[in-house]
């Protein structure tokens, strides 16, 4: 079973109150750190059910949302229909292994996706090619954890990341104005105790 099929199985119950809340907070942080405006063309890698893209859509011109899970994207499409959102285009496509004709994006975002990738540094290099000069990329993901965040680690390639490691990816790929900060902490009950899993936002400019 590939990762797309695995997320197909949870698509209809993916949107929990906690995920909705933290996605809204992610967007609040993004618009404070990056000078987003109504002319922005945005790419989202691992868009899922649109938890980040839907609140972000009111601040930008267009969002191109990519994911591998047909189930997750079907949930996303239903939301767009119900909320009459017109400025999001959805693609079931692996943008990291297949080419895409559109370039010159103002912003590329990816939320809770990089820990599923074999080589995040190479992914960042690939995504940079889709940015216009002075465009931004924003990565939201887990800080280093002990492997207990997911109940099933089958498709998990990394147990989060050290912030210094992520900063090094950006520097080695020639990004400037790099900022990395902890923006959220996901709380989960583990063996009868509440455990905190910090989440970072990393931003760089081409």
TORKOL-4160 file (C-alpha; in steps of 0.2 Angstrom, whole numbers, padded with zeros to 4 digits, m for minus):
206
<pt num="1" X="0000" Y="0000" Z="0000"/>
<pt num="2" X="0007" Y="0017" Z="m0005"/>
<pt num="3" X="0006" Y="0033" Z="0005"/>
<pt num="4" X="m0009" Y="0039" Z="m0005"/>
<pt num="5" X="m0019" Y="0024" Z="m0002"/>
<pt num="6" X="m0015" Y="0024" Z="0016"/>
<pt num="7" X="m0022" Y="0042" Z="0018"/>
<pt num="8" X="m0037" Y="0037" Z="0007"/>
<pt num="9" X="m0042" Y="0026" Z="0022"/>
<pt num="10" X="m0043" Y="0040" Z="0034"/>
<pt num="11" X="m0049" Y="0054" Z="0023"/>
<pt num="12" X="m0067" Y="0055" Z="0029"/>
<pt num="13" X="m0061" Y="0056" Z="0047"/>
<pt num="14" X="m0045" Y="0066" Z="0045"/>
<pt num="15" X="m0052" Y="0084" Z="0049"/>
<pt num="16" X="m0052" Y="0084" Z="0068"/>
<pt num="17" X="m0055" Y="0100" Z="0078"/>
<pt num="18" X="m0037" Y="0100" Z="0083"/>
<pt num="19" X="m0030" Y="0099" Z="0065"/>
<pt num="20" X="m0042" Y="0113" Z="0060"/>
<pt num="21" X="m0037" Y="0124" Z="0074"/>
<pt num="22" X="m0018" Y="0122" Z="0071"/>
<pt num="23" X="m0020" Y="0125" Z="0052"/>
<pt num="24" X="m0029" Y="0141" Z="0056"/>
<pt num="25" X="m0014" Y="0146" Z="0067"/>
<pt num="26" X="m0002" Y="0141" Z="0054"/>
<pt num="27" X="m0010" Y="0153" Z="0042"/>
<pt num="28" X="m0010" Y="0167" Z="0055"/>
<pt num="29" X="0009" Y="0165" Z="0057"/>
<pt num="30" X="0012" Y="0164" Z="0038"/>
<pt num="31" X="0004" Y="0180" Z="0034"/>
<pt num="32" X="0013" Y="0189" Z="0048"/>
<pt num="33" X="0030" Y="0182" Z="0043"/>
<pt num="34" X="0028" Y="0183" Z="0024"/>
<pt num="35" X="0022" Y="0198" Z="0014"/>
<pt num="36" X="0007" Y="0189" Z="0007"/>
<pt num="37" X="m0005" Y="0199" Z="m0004"/>
<pt num="38" X="m0019" Y="0196" Z="m0016"/>
<pt num="39" X="m0007" Y="0194" Z="m0031"/>
<pt num="40" X="0001" Y="0179" Z="m0024"/>
<pt num="41" X="0001" Y="0162" Z="m0034"/>
<pt num="42" X="0004" Y="0148" Z="m0021"/>
<pt num="43" X="0009" Y="0130" Z="m0023"/>
<pt num="44" X="0004" Y="0118" Z="m0009"/>
<pt num="45" X="0013" Y="0101" Z="m0008"/>
<pt num="46" X="0004" Y="0088" Z="0002"/>
<pt num="47" X="m0012" Y="0098" Z="0003"/>
<pt num="48" X="m0023" Y="0084" Z="0010"/>
<pt num="49" X="m0041" Y="0090" Z="0014"/>
<pt num="50" X="m0036" Y="0108" Z="0012"/>
<pt num="51" X="m0035" Y="0113" Z="0030"/>
<pt num="52" X="m0021" Y="0126" Z="0026"/>
<pt num="53" X="m0027" Y="0131" Z="0009"/>
<pt num="54" X="m0045" Y="0135" Z="0013"/>
<pt num="55" X="m0041" Y="0149" Z="0026"/>
<pt num="56" X="m0026" Y="0155" Z="0016"/>
<pt num="57" X="m0036" Y="0157" Z="0000"/>
<pt num="58" X="m0044" Y="0173" Z="0005"/>
<pt num="59" X="m0027" Y="0181" Z="0006"/>
<pt num="60" X="m0020" Y="0176" Z="m0011"/>
<pt num="61" X="m0025" Y="0176" Z="m0030"/>
<pt num="62" X="m0023" Y="0157" Z="m0033"/>
<pt num="63" X="m0018" Y="0141" Z="m0025"/>
<pt num="64" X="m0012" Y="0125" Z="m0034"/>
<pt num="65" X="m0015" Y="0111" Z="m0022"/>
<pt num="66" X="m0006" Y="0094" Z="m0024"/>
<pt num="67" X="m0008" Y="0078" Z="m0015"/>
<pt num="68" X="m0006" Y="0059" Z="m0019"/>
<pt num="69" X="m0022" Y="0054" Z="m0010"/>
<pt num="70" X="m0038" Y="0053" Z="m0020"/>
<pt num="71" X="m0048" Y="0051" Z="m0004"/>
<pt num="72" X="m0041" Y="0067" Z="0004"/>
<pt num="73" X="m0043" Y="0077" Z="m0012"/>
<pt num="74" X="m0061" Y="0071" Z="m0014"/>
<pt num="75" X="m0065" Y="0078" Z="0004"/>
<pt num="76" X="m0056" Y="0094" Z="m0001"/>
<pt num="77" X="m0066" Y="0096" Z="m0017"/>
<pt num="78" X="m0082" Y="0094" Z="m0008"/>
<pt num="79" X="m0077" Y="0108" Z="0004"/>
<pt num="80" X="m0073" Y="0120" Z="m0011"/>
<pt num="81" X="m0090" Y="0116" Z="m0018"/>
<pt num="82" X="m0099" Y="0119" Z="m0002"/>
<pt num="83" X="m0090" Y="0135" Z="0002"/>
<pt num="84" X="m0090" Y="0141" Z="m0016"/>
<pt num="85" X="m0071" Y="0144" Z="m0016"/>
<pt num="86" X="m0065" Y="0147" Z="m0034"/>
<pt num="87" X="m0047" Y="0151" Z="m0032"/>
<pt num="88" X="m0040" Y="0134" Z="m0028"/>
<pt num="89" X="m0035" Y="0121" Z="m0041"/>
<pt num="90" X="m0032" Y="0103" Z="m0036"/>
<pt num="91" X="m0020" Y="0091" Z="m0043"/>
<pt num="92" X="m0017" Y="0072" Z="m0039"/>
<pt num="93" X="0001" Y="0072" Z="m0044"/>
<pt num="94" X="0018" Y="0069" Z="m0037"/>
<pt num="95" X="0026" Y="0086" Z="m0040"/>
<pt num="96" X="0043" Y="0080" Z="m0034"/>
<pt num="97" X="0045" Y="0066" Z="m0047"/>
<pt num="98" X="0034" Y="0073" Z="m0061"/>
<pt num="99" X="0037" Y="0090" Z="m0069"/>
<pt num="100" X="0023" Y="0103" Z="m0069"/>
<pt num="101" X="0021" Y="0117" Z="m0083"/>
<pt num="102" X="0017" Y="0131" Z="m0071"/>
<pt num="103" X="0032" Y="0140" Z="m0063"/>
<pt num="104" X="0035" Y="0157" Z="m0055"/>
<pt num="105" X="0026" Y="0154" Z="m0039"/>
<pt num="106" X="0026" Y="0168" Z="m0026"/>
<pt num="107" X="0025" Y="0155" Z="m0012"/>
<pt num="108" X="0027" Y="0136" Z="m0009"/>
<pt num="109" X="0020" Y="0129" Z="0007"/>
<pt num="110" X="0020" Y="0111" Z="0014"/>
<pt num="111" X="0013" Y="0106" Z="0030"/>
<pt num="112" X="0017" Y="0090" Z="0039"/>
<pt num="113" X="0023" Y="0082" Z="0023"/>
<pt num="114" X="0042" Y="0083" Z="0024"/>
<pt num="115" X="0043" Y="0069" Z="0037"/>
<pt num="116" X="0036" Y="0057" Z="0024"/>
<pt num="117" X="0049" Y="0061" Z="0011"/>
<pt num="118" X="0065" Y="0051" Z="0008"/>
<pt num="119" X="0076" Y="0066" Z="0005"/>
<pt num="120" X="0069" Y="0082" Z="0011"/>
<pt num="121" X="0084" Y="0092" Z="0006"/>
<pt num="122" X="0083" Y="0087" Z="m0012"/>
<pt num="123" X="0064" Y="0090" Z="m0012"/>
<pt num="124" X="0068" Y="0108" Z="m0006"/>
<pt num="125" X="0080" Y="0110" Z="m0021"/>
<pt num="126" X="0067" Y="0103" Z="m0033"/>
<pt num="127" X="0053" Y="0115" Z="m0026"/>
<pt num="128" X="0065" Y="0130" Z="m0028"/>
<pt num="129" X="0064" Y="0128" Z="m0047"/>
<pt num="130" X="0045" Y="0132" Z="m0046"/>
<pt num="131" X="0048" Y="0149" Z="m0037"/>
<pt num="132" X="0050" Y="0166" Z="m0045"/>
<pt num="133" X="0065" Y="0176" Z="m0040"/>
<pt num="134" X="0062" Y="0183" Z="m0022"/>
<pt num="135" X="0048" Y="0170" Z="m0020"/>
<pt num="136" X="0046" Y="0161" Z="m0003"/>
<pt num="137" X="0045" Y="0143" Z="0003"/>
<pt num="138" X="0037" Y="0139" Z="0020"/>
<pt num="139" X="0039" Y="0122" Z="0028"/>
<pt num="140" X="0028" Y="0117" Z="0043"/>
<pt num="141" X="0033" Y="0100" Z="0051"/>
<pt num="142" X="0037" Y="0091" Z="0067"/>
<pt num="143" X="0053" Y="0095" Z="0078"/>
<pt num="144" X="0063" Y="0080" Z="0082"/>
<pt num="145" X="0053" Y="0067" Z="0091"/>
<pt num="146" X="0055" Y="0050" Z="0098"/>
<pt num="147" X="0045" Y="0040" Z="0085"/>
<pt num="148" X="0029" Y="0040" Z="0096"/>
<pt num="149" X="0019" Y="0054" Z="0087"/>
<pt num="150" X="0012" Y="0042" Z="0074"/>
<pt num="151" X="0003" Y="0027" Z="0079"/>
<pt num="152" X="0009" Y="0018" Z="0063"/>
<pt num="153" X="0026" Y="0023" Z="0057"/>
<pt num="154" X="0025" Y="0013" Z="0040"/>
<pt num="155" X="0026" Y="0029" Z="0029"/>
<pt num="156" X="0036" Y="0040" Z="0041"/>
<pt num="157" X="0054" Y="0043" Z="0035"/>
<pt num="158" X="0059" Y="0055" Z="0048"/>
<pt num="159" X="0054" Y="0057" Z="0067"/>
<pt num="160" X="0054" Y="0076" Z="0064"/>
<pt num="161" X="0069" Y="0087" Z="0062"/>
<pt num="162" X="0081" Y="0097" Z="0071"/>
<pt num="163" X="0078" Y="0116" Z="0067"/>
<pt num="164" X="0097" Y="0118" Z="0064"/>
<pt num="165" X="0096" Y="0104" Z="0051"/>
<pt num="166" X="0082" Y="0112" Z="0042"/>
<pt num="167" X="0091" Y="0129" Z="0042"/>
<pt num="168" X="0106" Y="0120" Z="0034"/>
<pt num="169" X="0095" Y="0113" Z="0020"/>
<pt num="170" X="0089" Y="0131" Z="0016"/>
<pt num="171" X="0107" Y="0138" Z="0017"/>
<pt num="172" X="0114" Y="0124" Z="0006"/>
<pt num="173" X="0100" Y="0127" Z="m0007"/>
<pt num="174" X="0104" Y="0146" Z="m0008"/>
<pt num="175" X="0089" Y="0153" Z="0001"/>
<pt num="176" X="0091" Y="0170" Z="0010"/>
<pt num="177" X="0082" Y="0178" Z="0025"/>
<pt num="178" X="0079" Y="0161" Z="0033"/>
<pt num="179" X="0068" Y="0160" Z="0048"/>
<pt num="180" X="0064" Y="0145" Z="0059"/>
<pt num="181" X="0053" Y="0146" Z="0074"/>
<pt num="182" X="0042" Y="0135" Z="0085"/>
<pt num="183" X="0024" Y="0140" Z="0081"/>
<pt num="184" X="0013" Y="0126" Z="0089"/>
<pt num="185" X="0014" Y="0111" Z="0100"/>
<pt num="186" X="0003" Y="0096" Z="0096"/>
<pt num="187" X="m0004" Y="0087" Z="0112"/>
<pt num="188" X="m0007" Y="0068" Z="0112"/>
<pt num="189" X="m0011" Y="0056" Z="0125"/>
<pt num="190" X="0002" Y="0043" Z="0127"/>
<pt num="191" X="0001" Y="0029" Z="0140"/>
<pt num="192" X="m0011" Y="0039" Z="0150"/>
<pt num="193" X="0000" Y="0055" Z="0150"/>
<pt num="194" X="m0001" Y="0070" Z="0139"/>
<pt num="195" X="0014" Y="0072" Z="0128"/>
<pt num="196" X="0019" Y="0088" Z="0118"/>
<pt num="197" X="0026" Y="0087" Z="0100"/>
<pt num="198" X="0032" Y="0105" Z="0095"/>
<pt num="199" X="0030" Y="0110" Z="0077"/>
<pt num="200" X="0041" Y="0122" Z="0067"/>
<pt num="201" X="0039" Y="0135" Z="0053"/>
<pt num="202" X="0054" Y="0137" Z="0042"/>
<pt num="203" X="0054" Y="0151" Z="0029"/>
<pt num="204" X="0066" Y="0155" Z="0016"/>
<pt num="205" X="0067" Y="0168" Z="0001"/>
<pt num="206" X="0074" Y="0163" Z="m0016"/>
